[in-house]
Amino acid sequence: MEARMKSRANADVMTAIQHLYKAIHAGGVDPRLLGLVHVRASQINGCSPCVFAGVTAARKHGETDERLHNVAAWRDTPFFTEAERAALALAEAATRIQDGAPGVTDEIWDAAVAHFDDEQLSALNLEIALTNFFNRINRTIREQAGKTW
């Protein structure tokens, strides 16, 4: 399957995305956790380029292969803290909103609130939303895995 678009990105769009990433990283969430959230949402959406880029970036931030290999099964492994589990549950619920999925329930939100302050929650929500944004673009244009941005 070949990518559908080969054009350069609009400079204004790239600037806006850079500002969003700056806001995310200013939110006080460990970059390794942001990476796990990115990888998990990308796995759910079947976005191979984002999974590839997310794993590459997470490793650069010190994430272990053990945790990266198990993020898809985070509920069934001992490798994640309660705070990380809350963030991963939030990412899954916010990503799985199609086909009648319940979205972010009060239970999921309350678990996240128990571990993260308002600024961190904003950063996590923005990371989840931006990941889903890129997942949809990459699926639409049939971007292939193997690139990092």
Salt bridges, closest charged atoms under 4 A:
ASP30 OD2 - ARG32 NH2 3.53
GLU63 OE2 - ARG67 NE 2.51
ASP65 OD1 - ARG59 NE 2.68
GLU82 OE2 - ARG85 NE 3.92
GLU84 OE2 - ARG67 NH2 2.68
GLU92 OE2 - ARG40 NE 2.71
GLU92 OE1 - ARG75 NH1 2.74
GLU127 OE2 - HIS38 ND1 3.56
GLU143 OE2 - LYS147 NZ 2.83
